[in-house]
Amino acid sequence: FFFFFFKQKTAYEISACLVGSEMCIRDRYQRRVHGEDSQKKMGISRDSRHKKRLTGGRMPIHKKKRKFEQGRPSANTKLGEKRVRRIRTRGGNSKFRALRLDSGNFAWGSQAITRKSRVIDVVYNATNNELVRTKTLVKNAIVQIDAHPFSSWYLKHYGAQIGKKKEAKKGEQGQPEQAEEVKSSRHVKALHNNRKKNDTVDANVADQFASGRVLACISSRPGQSGRADGYILEGRELEFYIKKLQKK
């Protein structure tokens, strides 16, 4: 009898000759051993090399992805206690990713003032109603803000309360009730009367002040600047969004 002794193959030689499903089994084992069983997620890329031509033909990929073409997941800033994260960007610059915000600086255009106000609720978004349900703060979102900072400024500046309707006294129908006069000097009274001559407040805006909330539009990008700043809606823009909210 003749005995043939075969040389045992090394692991390198075995892996070199694996094909098909055998390679899948090898890779699955390696992921399990090294703790990489979960599949890696694809990165967000902003390149256009993977896109097809206008005619439908495929473009030849002549280079790999680049660091400066990468994208980042959206912030989806929610309404809540302030939470902002700093992100280092290209060139050592910074972006401020707002995860939650509850206030911002809002401008009242017709009165040329800006006050910090609390964001109460998200009421409309032209992009998607889901952003309203989840109270997501994005640019051009329509929100309700606290009107107190603006009404207190109006009272100090004009000496009158905005949005407060005067009620008639009992037995004197049609006669408006006199507002309680605050003691002030003749100079201050003359100043208030002079300012009232040029005071033009939109009727729709004045009606909102009575409820303590006003509609505003966010003009900043909370996911990039970490702020939710905007302006109070007035004029035809306010009329447009009031109609949209009534349809809802």
C-alpha positions as a Python dict, from the first residue, in 0.01 Angstrom:
ca = {
    (1, 'F'): (0, 0, 0),
    (2, 'F'): (115, 345, -82),
    (3, 'F'): (33, 635, 142),
    (4, 'F'): (4, 979, -9),
    (5, 'F'): (52, 1273, 223),
    (6, 'F'): (-109, 1594, 104),
    (7, 'K'): (26, 1926, 226),
    (8, 'Q'): (-237, 2115, 422),
    (9, 'K'): (-326, 2452, 271),
    (10, 'T'): (-275, 2770, 468),
    (11, 'A'): (-557, 3011, 550),
    (12, 'Y'): (-426, 3257, 290),
    (13, 'E'): (-433, 2992, 18),
    (14, 'I'): (-786, 2885, 117),
    (15, 'S'): (-922, 3243, 113),
    (16, 'A'): (-760, 3307, -223),
    (17, 'C'): (-955, 3026, -389),
    (18, 'L'): (-1298, 3102, -236),
    (19, 'V'): (-1573, 3195, -478),
    (20, 'G'): (-1935, 3303, -463),
    (21, 'S'): (-2128, 3206, -151),
    (22, 'E'): (-1809, 3091, 20),
    (23, 'M'): (-1681, 3450, 18),
    (24, 'C'): (-2010, 3569, 169),
    (25, 'I'): (-1972, 3317, 453),
    (26, 'R'): (-1614, 3435, 511),
    (27, 'D'): (-1714, 3802, 521),
    (28, 'R'): (-2007, 3732, 754),
    (29, 'Y'): (-1776, 3547, 993),
    (30, 'Q'): (-1524, 3833, 993),
    (31, 'R'): (-1795, 4090, 1068),
    (32, 'R'): (-1922, 3879, 1356),
    (33, 'V'): (-1572, 3836, 1503),
    (34, 'H'): (-1468, 4201, 1469),
    (35, 'G'): (-1804, 4343, 1579),
    (36, 'E'): (-1904, 4471, 1235),
    (37, 'D'): (-2213, 4260, 1184),
    (38, 'S'): (-2434, 4562, 1123),
    (39, 'Q'): (-2410, 4689, 768),
    (40, 'K'): (-2238, 5023, 721),
    (41, 'K'): (-2463, 5308, 618),
    (42, 'M'): (-2392, 5498, 300),
    (43, 'G'): (-2261, 5851, 337),
    (44, 'I'): (-2443, 6157, 206),
    (45, 'S'): (-2270, 6285, -105),
    (46, 'R'): (-2344, 6603, -303),
    (47, 'D'): (-2158, 6506, -622),
    (48, 'S'): (-2319, 6474, -965),
    (49, 'R'): (-2094, 6206, -1115),
    (50, 'H'): (-2340, 5933, -1025),
    (51, 'K'): (-2620, 6103, -1219),
    (52, 'K'): (-2708, 6016, -1576),
    (53, 'R'): (-2693, 6237, -1881),
    (54, 'L'): (-2998, 6424, -2009),
    (55, 'T'): (-3032, 6158, -2279),
    (56, 'G'): (-3027, 5877, -2025),
    (57, 'G'): (-2670, 5764, -2081),
    (58, 'R'): (-2439, 5681, -1794),
    (59, 'M'): (-2145, 5907, -1709),
    (60, 'P'): (-1799, 5754, -1674),
    (61, 'I'): (-1682, 5777, -1313),
    (62, 'H'): (-1324, 5901, -1340),
    (63, 'K'): (-1256, 5978, -971),
    (64, 'K'): (-1373, 5882, -625),
    (65, 'K'): (-1575, 6082, -375),
    (66, 'R'): (-1418, 6390, -224),
    (67, 'K'): (-1431, 6523, 131),
    (68, 'F'): (-1562, 6863, 18),
    (69, 'E'): (-1858, 6696, -156),
    (70, 'Q'): (-1995, 6535, 158),
    (71, 'G'): (-2336, 6620, 298),
    (72, 'R'): (-2472, 6604, 652),
    (73, 'P'): (-2805, 6483, 789),
    (74, 'S'): (-3072, 6749, 845),
    (75, 'A'): (-3109, 6905, 1189),
    (76, 'N'): (-3491, 6888, 1210),
    (77, 'T'): (-3497, 7152, 1483),
    (78, 'K'): (-3782, 7089, 1726),
    (79, 'L'): (-3972, 7324, 1954),
    (80, 'G'): (-3836, 7289, 2305),
    (81, 'E'): (-3570, 7396, 2553),
    (82, 'K'): (-3265, 7540, 2377),
    (83, 'R'): (-3010, 7283, 2266),
    (84, 'V'): (-2743, 7383, 2012),
    (85, 'R'): (-2437, 7190, 1893),
    (86, 'R'): (-2126, 7329, 1725),
    (87, 'I'): (-2002, 7157, 1410),
    (88, 'R'): (-1658, 7207, 1262),
    (89, 'T'): (-1672, 7266, 886),
    (90, 'R'): (-1428, 7308, 600),
    (91, 'G'): (-1154, 7560, 664),
    (92, 'G'): (-1193, 7546, 1043),
    (93, 'N'): (-1520, 7739, 1028),
    (94, 'S'): (-1824, 7655, 1238),
    (95, 'K'): (-2192, 7583, 1194),
    (96, 'F'): (-2433, 7578, 1483),
    (97, 'R'): (-2681, 7294, 1463),
    (98, 'A'): (-2991, 7381, 1665),
    (99, 'L'): (-3161, 7064, 1787),
    (100, 'R'): (-3423, 7247, 1998),
    (101, 'L'): (-3521, 7613, 2021),
    (102, 'D'): (-3795, 7796, 2209),
    (103, 'S'): (-3731, 8167, 2134),
    (104, 'G'): (-3584, 8408, 1883),
    (105, 'N'): (-3551, 8771, 1775),
    (106, 'F'): (-3850, 8889, 1570),
    (107, 'A'): (-3880, 9217, 1382),
    (108, 'W'): (-4193, 9431, 1353),
    (109, 'G'): (-4131, 9589, 1015),
    (110, 'S'): (-4388, 9869, 1015),
    (111, 'Q'): (-4266, 9991, 1357),
    (112, 'A'): (-3895, 9928, 1283),
    (113, 'I'): (-3829, 9744, 1611),
    (114, 'T'): (-3701, 9400, 1709),
    (115, 'R'): (-3773, 9213, 2030),
    (116, 'K'): (-3685, 8871, 2165),
    (117, 'S'): (-4000, 8664, 2190),
    (118, 'R'): (-4100, 8311, 2283),
    (119, 'V'): (-4211, 8074, 2005),
    (120, 'I'): (-4538, 7917, 2114),
    (121, 'D'): (-4641, 7689, 1828),
    (122, 'V'): (-4582, 7596, 1462),
    (123, 'V'): (-4905, 7650, 1268),
    (124, 'Y'): (-4822, 7627, 896),
    (125, 'N'): (-4553, 7504, 660),
    (126, 'A'): (-4583, 7520, 283),
    (127, 'T'): (-4347, 7224, 238),
    (128, 'N'): (-4513, 6952, 439),
    (129, 'N'): (-4788, 6923, 702),
    (130, 'E'): (-4574, 6666, 882),
    (131, 'L'): (-4340, 6949, 983),
    (132, 'V'): (-4637, 7118, 1153),
    (133, 'R'): (-4740, 6802, 1339),
    (134, 'T'): (-4386, 6743, 1468),
    (135, 'K'): (-4337, 7117, 1544),
    (136, 'T'): (-4022, 7140, 1333),
    (137, 'L'): (-3860, 7483, 1300),
    (138, 'V'): (-3726, 7553, 952),
    (139, 'K'): (-3685, 7860, 736),
    (140, 'N'): (-4019, 8010, 619),
    (141, 'A'): (-4217, 7816, 878),
    (142, 'I'): (-4518, 8012, 1010),
    (143, 'V'): (-4521, 8021, 1389),
    (144, 'Q'): (-4714, 8184, 1670),
    (145, 'I'): (-4506, 8399, 1904),
    (146, 'D'): (-4575, 8577, 2232),
    (147, 'A'): (-4706, 8929, 2167),
    (148, 'H'): (-4625, 9069, 2514),
    (149, 'P'): (-4279, 9218, 2431),
    (150, 'F'): (-4431, 9413, 2140),
    (151, 'S'): (-4748, 9524, 2319),
    (152, 'S'): (-4547, 9653, 2615),
    (153, 'W'): (-4323, 9852, 2377),
    (154, 'Y'): (-4631, 9991, 2200),
    (155, 'L'): (-4780, 10104, 2531),
    (156, 'K'): (-4459, 10281, 2628),
    (157, 'H'): (-4404, 10435, 2285),
    (158, 'Y'): (-4759, 10549, 2202),
    (159, 'G'): (-4920, 10561, 2545),
    (160, 'A'): (-5203, 10330, 2436),
    (161, 'Q'): (-5274, 9959, 2447),
    (162, 'I'): (-5285, 9786, 2110),
    (163, 'G'): (-5559, 9535, 2037),
    (164, 'K'): (-5764, 9618, 2348),
    (165, 'K'): (-6123, 9695, 2254),
    (166, 'K'): (-6298, 9951, 2471),
    (167, 'E'): (-6626, 9832, 2618),
    (168, 'A'): (-6930, 10057, 2668),
    (169, 'K'): (-7050, 10145, 3018),
    (170, 'K'): (-7377, 10010, 3150),
    (171, 'G'): (-7667, 10233, 3054),
    (172, 'E'): (-7456, 10426, 2805),
    (173, 'Q'): (-7475, 10226, 2487),
    (174, 'G'): (-7240, 10337, 2216),
    (175, 'Q'): (-7026, 10541, 2455),
    (176, 'P'): (-6675, 10392, 2480),
    (177, 'E'): (-6526, 10346, 2823),
    (178, 'Q'): (-6247, 10588, 2901),
    (179, 'A'): (-5912, 10419, 2943),
    (180, 'E'): (-5736, 10461, 3272),
    (181, 'E'): (-5504, 10756, 3234),
    (182, 'V'): (-5148, 10713, 3352),
    (183, 'K'): (-5000, 11019, 3516),
    (184, 'S'): (-4749, 11176, 3279),
    (185, 'S'): (-4610, 11516, 3201),
    (186, 'R'): (-4742, 11745, 2930),
    (187, 'H'): (-4424, 11685, 2734),
    (188, 'V'): (-4480, 11307, 2729),
    (189, 'K'): (-4848, 11349, 2635),
    (190, 'A'): (-4755, 11579, 2348),
    (191, 'L'): (-4491, 11329, 2236),
    (192, 'H'): (-4743, 11042, 2236),
    (193, 'N'): (-5003, 11248, 2046),
    (194, 'N'): (-4745, 11344, 1786),
    (195, 'R'): (-4642, 10982, 1737),
    (196, 'K'): (-5003, 10866, 1701),
    (197, 'K'): (-5046, 11087, 1394),
    (198, 'N'): (-4808, 10866, 1195),
    (199, 'D'): (-4914, 10537, 1356),
    (200, 'T'): (-5048, 10288, 1102),
    (201, 'V'): (-5107, 9940, 1243),
    (202, 'D'): (-5265, 9673, 1026),
    (203, 'A'): (-5614, 9583, 1152),
    (204, 'N'): (-5539, 9210, 1130),
    (205, 'V'): (-5223, 9258, 1336),
    (206, 'A'): (-5410, 9460, 1600),
    (207, 'D'): (-5674, 9186, 1631),
    (208, 'Q'): (-5402, 8928, 1699),
    (209, 'F'): (-5258, 9137, 1983),
    (210, 'A'): (-5591, 9101, 2165),
    (211, 'S'): (-5531, 8724, 2189),
    (212, 'G'): (-5172, 8766, 2305),
    (213, 'R'): (-5028, 8579, 2006),
    (214, 'V'): (-4914, 8701, 1665),
    (215, 'L'): (-4821, 8515, 1348),
    (216, 'A'): (-4457, 8537, 1243),
    (217, 'C'): (-4233, 8386, 978),
    (218, 'I'): (-3890, 8237, 1050),
    (219, 'S'): (-3631, 8389, 816),
    (220, 'S'): (-3313, 8234, 960),
    (221, 'R'): (-3188, 7877, 916),
    (222, 'P'): (-3196, 7708, 1258),
    (223, 'G'): (-2991, 7411, 1139),
    (224, 'Q'): (-2709, 7634, 1013),
    (225, 'S'): (-2702, 7939, 1241),
    (226, 'G'): (-2853, 7788, 1556),
    (227, 'R'): (-3113, 8067, 1576),
    (228, 'A'): (-3485, 8100, 1503),
    (229, 'D'): (-3516, 8467, 1405),
    (230, 'G'): (-3789, 8614, 1186),
    (231, 'Y'): (-4048, 8885, 1138),
    (232, 'I'): (-4412, 8952, 1220),
    (233, 'L'): (-4651, 8896, 929),
    (234, 'E'): (-4830, 9206, 801),
    (235, 'G'): (-5031, 9328, 504),
    (236, 'R'): (-5109, 9100, 211),
    (237, 'E'): (-4870, 8833, 334),
    (238, 'L'): (-5066, 8806, 659),
    (239, 'E'): (-5397, 8791, 470),
    (240, 'F'): (-5259, 8509, 256),
    (241, 'Y'): (-5159, 8294, 554),
    (242, 'I'): (-5481, 8366, 743),
    (243, 'K'): (-5675, 8223, 446),
    (244, 'K'): (-5446, 7919, 443),
    (245, 'L'): (-5504, 7856, 812),
    (246, 'Q'): (-5880, 7892, 771),
    (247, 'K'): (-5880, 7623, 502),
    (248, 'K'): (-5710, 7381, 742),
}
